[in-house]
C-alpha cells in the first residue's frame, strides 16, 4: 500500500475505548469539521472495563460483561462516528486493568507488551498516515493507569524514531518496510491545568456531585498537569453537546448520573468546553499566536497550512 496523500493530519493515541472523548473529543471533532484528517489509535480492547449501565438488570450486566470486548468495539465505533473521526485503528493489545489487578499479568495485556514491538506497531501507523501532530497523555498518564503510561511511553519513542529509516524496516512482526519514514512536527501531551482540576473538584463537592474525588485516596494522587506545562488550549465550547453524545455512546462505562452529564451548564462549559495540551516536543518554530490568556490556540500553529484539501 502506498503512503497516504499529504494532508494536515492529527493522530491521537489513547489507551481504551472512551478515553478519546475525555481529553481530545472536542479537538478531534473540531479538526474533522475543518476538513483535517483525524486518526485515533486505541491501544487496547477495553476488555477489563466495568459495566455501569443502570438500564441493565444484574443478569443482563453479567451477559454484557461476558462480551465486553465486542460491546466496547461497538461503543467506540459510535463515538468515532459522532465525533467525525476519519480513521480509527486498534493497536491490538488487551486492556491491562488497574494497577495490582490480575489483568496486569495477562500476557496479552498492553502492560506486558514487548516494548519495541508496540512502538513498531505505532510507527507503522505514523508512517502510513504521516501526521503533523501527535497527541497522547502526559508522563503520569493522566492518573497513573498502566495502559495510559504505556501509551505515553510508546508514543514519545515513536515520535523520535518514525523518521529513522534504519529502524522498523520490515520483519515477521511488522510491515513498516512499505512506508517511508516520517517525522511528525509536534508532540503534545493532553492534560488539564492542576489549578483548574482543583477548582472543579471543589465545585463538584459543593454541588454534591459524586465522582472519583470521593475516593479516600484521592488526595494522595496528583490530578492534573502543572499549570506551567500547559501551552495550548482548544476552545470546544460550541461542541459540548456533541462531546456529551460521544460520552453517551460509551454507555457501559459512563452512567447517566456521571458528572459529565449533570454539571450545571456554566460548569459544563468551563470544565468540558476547553481541552488542554502541553507541547512536549517540536520540529517547527515555537508558536507565535497567543490567545487572551497566553495559550496557543491551534495545534497546527507553525505548520505548513496549504496541505489542507
C-alpha positions as CSV (number, residue, x, y, z in Angstrom):
1,X,0.0,0.0,0.0
2,X,1.3,3.4,-0.9
3,X,1.6,6.2,1.7
4,X,-1.5,8.3,2.4
5,X,-1.6,11.6,0.4
6,X,-0.2,14.6,2.2
7,X,-2.9,16.3,4.2
8,X,-3.0,18.1,7.5
9,X,-3.4,15.2,10.0
10,X,-3.7,14.9,13.8
11,X,-3.2,11.4,15.3
12,X,-4.4,10.8,18.9
13,X,-3.0,7.7,20.8
14,X,-5.3,6.6,23.6
15,X,-5.4,3.6,25.9
16,X,-9.0,2.5,25.9
17,X,-12.4,3.0,24.2
18,X,-13.9,6.2,25.8
19,X,-10.5,7.8,26.5
20,X,-10.8,9.6,23.2
21,X,-13.7,11.7,24.4
22,X,-12.3,13.0,27.8
23,X,-9.2,14.9,26.7
24,X,-9.5,15.1,22.9
25,X,-13.1,14.7,21.9
26,X,-13.8,18.3,21.0
27,X,-10.4,18.7,19.5
28,X,-10.8,15.8,17.1
29,X,-14.3,16.9,16.2
30,X,-13.2,20.4,15.6
31,X,-10.4,19.5,13.2
32,X,-12.5,16.9,11.5
33,X,-15.2,19.5,10.8
34,X,-12.5,21.8,9.3
35,X,-11.5,19.0,6.8
36,X,-8.4,17.8,8.5
37,X,-7.7,14.1,8.7
38,X,-8.1,12.8,12.3
39,X,-6.7,9.4,13.2
40,X,-7.5,7.7,16.5
41,X,-5.2,4.9,17.7
42,X,-6.8,2.9,20.5
43,X,-4.1,0.7,22.2
44,X,-6.4,-1.8,23.9
45,X,-9.7,-3.5,23.6
46,X,-11.2,-2.3,26.9
47,X,-11.8,-5.8,28.0
48,X,-11.1,-5.0,31.6
49,X,-13.8,-2.3,31.8
50,X,-16.8,-2.4,34.0
51,X,-20.5,-2.2,33.2
52,X,-22.1,0.8,34.7
53,X,-25.3,0.9,32.5
54,X,-28.1,1.3,35.1
55,X,-30.7,0.3,32.5
56,X,-29.4,-3.3,32.6
57,X,-30.5,-5.8,35.2
58,X,-27.9,-7.9,37.0
59,X,-28.3,-10.8,34.7
60,X,-28.0,-8.5,31.6
61,X,-24.9,-6.9,33.1
62,X,-23.3,-10.3,33.5
63,X,-24.2,-11.2,29.9
64,X,-22.8,-7.8,28.7
65,X,-19.6,-8.3,30.7
66,X,-19.1,-11.7,29.2
67,X,-18.8,-10.0,25.8
68,X,-17.5,-6.6,27.0
69,X,-14.8,-6.5,24.3
70,X,-17.4,-6.7,21.5
71,X,-19.6,-4.2,23.3
72,X,-16.8,-1.7,23.6
73,X,-15.9,-2.1,20.0
74,X,-19.4,-1.1,19.1
75,X,-19.5,1.8,21.5
76,X,-16.2,3.2,20.2
77,X,-17.4,2.9,16.6
78,X,-20.4,5.1,17.5
79,X,-18.3,7.6,19.4
80,X,-15.9,7.8,16.3
81,X,-18.9,8.4,14.1
82,X,-20.3,11.1,16.2
83,X,-17.0,13.0,16.5
84,X,-16.4,12.7,12.8
85,X,-13.0,11.0,13.3
86,X,-11.9,9.9,9.9
87,X,-9.7,6.9,10.7
88,X,-9.6,4.6,13.8
89,X,-7.2,1.7,14.5
90,X,-6.7,-0.7,17.4
91,X,-3.1,-1.3,18.3
92,X,-4.0,-4.9,19.2
93,X,-3.5,-5.3,22.9
94,X,-5.7,-6.4,25.8
95,X,-6.8,-4.0,28.5
96,X,-4.4,-4.3,31.4
97,X,-6.8,-3.2,34.1
98,X,-5.8,-1.1,37.1
99,X,-2.5,-1.5,39.0
100,X,-2.4,-4.6,41.1
101,X,-5.2,-6.5,39.4
102,X,-4.9,-9.9,37.8
103,X,-5.4,-8.3,34.3
104,X,-1.9,-6.8,34.8
105,X,-0.4,-10.2,34.5
106,X,-2.3,-11.3,31.3
107,X,0.5,-11.9,28.7
108,X,-1.7,-10.3,26.0
109,X,-2.1,-7.1,28.0
110,X,-0.7,-3.8,26.9
111,X,1.2,-3.6,30.2
112,X,3.1,-6.8,29.3
113,X,3.7,-5.9,25.7
114,X,7.2,-6.3,24.2
115,X,8.1,-2.6,24.1
116,X,9.9,-2.4,20.8
117,X,7.1,-4.3,19.1
118,X,4.4,-1.9,20.5
119,X,6.5,1.0,19.3
120,X,6.8,-0.6,15.9
121,X,3.0,-1.0,15.5
122,X,2.6,2.7,16.2
123,X,5.5,3.7,13.9
124,X,3.7,1.8,11.1
125,X,0.6,3.9,11.5
126,X,2.6,7.1,11.8
127,X,4.4,6.3,8.6
128,X,1.1,5.4,6.9
129,X,-0.9,8.5,7.9
130,X,2.0,11.0,8.1
131,X,0.5,13.1,10.9
132,X,2.0,16.5,11.6
133,X,0.6,16.5,15.1
134,X,0.7,13.6,17.5
135,X,-1.3,13.5,20.8
136,X,-1.1,11.3,23.9
137,X,-1.0,11.6,27.7
138,X,1.4,13.3,30.0
139,X,4.1,11.4,31.9
140,X,1.7,10.4,34.6
141,X,-0.8,9.0,32.0
142,X,-3.5,11.4,33.4
143,X,-4.0,9.4,36.5
144,X,-1.4,6.6,36.5
145,X,-3.3,3.8,34.8
146,X,-0.8,1.2,33.4
147,X,-2.2,1.5,29.9
148,X,-2.1,5.3,29.9
149,X,1.5,5.2,31.0
150,X,2.4,2.6,28.3
151,X,0.6,4.7,25.6
152,X,2.6,7.8,26.7
153,X,5.9,5.9,26.5
154,X,5.4,4.3,23.1
155,X,4.1,7.5,21.6
156,X,7.0,9.5,22.8
157,X,9.5,7.0,21.5
158,X,7.6,6.6,18.2
159,X,7.7,10.4,17.7
160,X,11.5,10.2,17.9
161,X,12.2,7.2,15.7
162,X,9.5,7.1,13.0
163,X,11.7,9.2,10.7
164,X,14.7,6.9,11.2
165,X,15.0,4.8,8.1
166,X,17.3,2.3,9.9
167,X,14.5,1.2,12.2
168,X,11.3,-0.8,11.7
169,X,12.1,-1.7,8.1
170,X,10.2,-5.0,8.0
171,X,10.3,-8.4,9.5
172,X,7.8,-11.0,10.6
173,X,6.1,-8.9,13.2
174,X,5.7,-5.6,11.5
175,X,5.1,-4.3,8.0
176,X,6.7,-0.8,8.1
177,X,9.0,-1.6,5.2
178,X,6.4,-0.5,2.6
179,X,6.0,3.0,4.2
180,X,8.5,5.8,4.0
181,X,9.9,7.3,7.3
182,X,8.0,10.2,8.6
183,X,8.7,12.9,11.2
184,X,5.7,14.5,13.0
185,X,6.2,18.2,13.6
186,X,4.7,18.3,17.1
187,X,4.1,16.0,20.0
188,X,1.5,17.2,22.6
189,X,0.6,15.7,25.9
190,X,-3.1,16.1,26.8
191,X,-3.8,17.3,30.3
192,X,-5.8,19.7,32.4
193,X,-4.2,22.5,34.4
194,X,-3.8,21.4,38.0
195,X,-5.4,24.7,39.3
196,X,-8.5,24.0,37.1
197,X,-8.8,20.5,38.4
198,X,-8.7,21.8,41.9
199,X,-11.4,24.3,41.2
200,X,-13.5,21.6,39.5
201,X,-13.2,19.2,42.5
202,X,-14.2,21.9,44.9
203,X,-17.2,22.9,42.8
204,X,-18.3,19.3,42.4
205,X,-18.2,18.7,46.1
206,X,-20.1,21.9,46.8
207,X,-22.8,20.8,44.3
208,X,-22.9,17.3,45.9
209,X,-21.9,15.7,42.6
210,X,-20.3,12.3,43.1
211,X,-17.1,11.3,41.3
212,X,-13.6,10.0,41.6
213,X,-12.8,12.8,44.0
214,X,-14.8,10.8,46.6
215,X,-12.1,8.1,46.7
216,X,-10.5,8.2,50.1
217,X,-7.1,8.0,48.4
218,X,-7.9,10.9,46.1
219,X,-5.8,13.5,48.0
220,X,-2.7,11.2,47.6
221,X,-3.0,11.0,43.9
222,X,-1.9,14.1,41.9
223,X,-4.5,15.1,39.4
224,X,-3.9,17.5,36.5
225,X,-0.8,18.8,34.8
226,X,1.3,21.6,36.4
227,X,-0.1,24.9,35.0
228,X,3.2,26.0,33.7
229,X,3.4,22.9,31.4
230,X,0.2,23.7,29.6
231,X,0.9,25.6,26.4
232,X,-2.2,25.1,24.3
233,X,-6.0,25.4,24.8
234,X,-8.6,24.3,22.2
235,X,-12.0,26.0,22.6
236,X,-14.6,23.4,22.1
237,X,-17.5,25.1,24.0
238,X,-19.6,25.0,20.9
239,X,-19.2,21.2,20.7
240,X,-20.2,20.3,24.3
241,X,-23.5,18.6,23.2
242,X,-21.6,16.6,20.6
243,X,-18.9,15.7,23.2
244,X,-21.6,14.6,25.7
245,X,-23.3,12.5,22.9
246,X,-19.9,10.7,22.4
247,X,-19.7,10.1,26.1
248,X,-23.2,8.6,26.0
249,X,-22.1,6.2,23.2
250,X,-19.9,4.6,25.9
251,X,-23.0,3.6,27.8
252,X,-21.4,0.7,29.7
253,X,-18.7,3.0,31.0
254,X,-20.5,6.1,31.9
255,X,-23.7,6.2,33.9
256,X,-26.4,8.8,33.2
257,X,-25.6,10.4,36.6
258,X,-21.9,10.8,35.7
259,X,-20.6,14.4,36.4
260,X,-20.1,14.9,32.7
261,X,-23.8,14.9,32.2
262,X,-25.2,16.6,35.3
263,X,-23.0,19.6,35.9
264,X,-24.8,23.0,35.7
265,X,-24.4,24.5,32.1
266,X,-21.9,27.1,33.2
267,X,-19.7,24.5,34.8
268,X,-20.0,22.2,31.8
269,X,-18.7,25.0,29.6
270,X,-15.8,25.7,31.9
271,X,-14.7,22.1,32.6
272,X,-15.7,20.2,29.4
273,X,-15.6,23.1,26.9
274,X,-11.9,23.5,26.8
275,X,-9.3,20.9,26.1
276,X,-5.7,21.5,27.1
277,X,-2.3,20.3,25.9
278,X,1.4,20.7,26.7
279,X,3.8,20.9,23.8
280,X,6.3,18.2,24.6
281,X,8.5,18.2,21.5
282,X,8.5,20.1,18.3
283,X,10.3,20.2,14.9
284,X,8.9,23.6,13.9
285,X,9.5,27.1,15.5
286,X,7.6,27.7,18.7
287,X,4.2,29.2,18.4
288,X,3.7,32.9,17.8
289,X,-0.1,33.4,18.0
290,X,-1.3,33.5,21.6
291,X,-4.8,33.6,23.0
292,X,-6.0,36.1,25.5
293,X,-4.6,34.0,28.4
294,X,-1.3,33.2,26.8
295,X,-2.3,29.9,25.2
296,X,-1.6,28.7,21.8
297,X,-5.0,28.1,20.2
298,X,-4.2,25.9,17.2
299,X,-2.3,22.6,17.3
300,X,-1.0,23.3,13.8
301,X,0.5,26.7,14.6
302,X,3.7,27.0,12.6
303,X,2.9,24.0,10.3
304,X,2.5,24.5,6.6
305,X,-1.2,25.3,6.1
306,X,-1.6,24.7,2.3
307,X,-1.7,21.0,2.7
308,X,-5.4,21.1,3.5
309,X,-7.6,19.8,0.7
